[in-house]
């Protein structure tokens, strides 16, 4: 899914960088715009997820927010699928009540 959003050359560079050492090269990290485009959500939505802790894991480099491709893939794979019987937690119920009263 994400390889379609990123050129294969860049993905190869990322894999080589991660396999040769533990350092993460800034060029191998995804920007907010790239991640929002890959996930097909707005930049505001991605930032809101980050603010409340619901989104994918991210890295802060000074004032820059960056994402590892592997973290995005892991986060997407852990999302619930439809019809799995997942119950809403108290946090989701509280948000629903607030939205209904507003």
C-alpha positions, 0 to 999 in steps of 0.5 A: 500500500505504502510502496505505491505512495513512495518511489521504489528507489526511496523504499530501497534506500530506506530498507538499506539504511535500516538494515545496515545501521540503527540510525534513521536517515532524515531522507528515509522518513515520511513527512506529514503530507506524505503520510496524509496522502498515503492514508487518504486523510486530511493533514488536520485529521493526522495532526488531531490523531497525533494530539490525542494519541490515536495515530501512528507513531511519529518522530519529532526532530526539533519542530519537524514531525516525521514518520517511519514507513514501518510504523505506518504499516504496523499501525494500519495492520493493527486497526480493527476491521469491520464486524469484529465485535470490538466494544467502544471504550469509555473514551469513545463513548464520552466523545459520542455523548459530547458530540450529541449534546453539542 
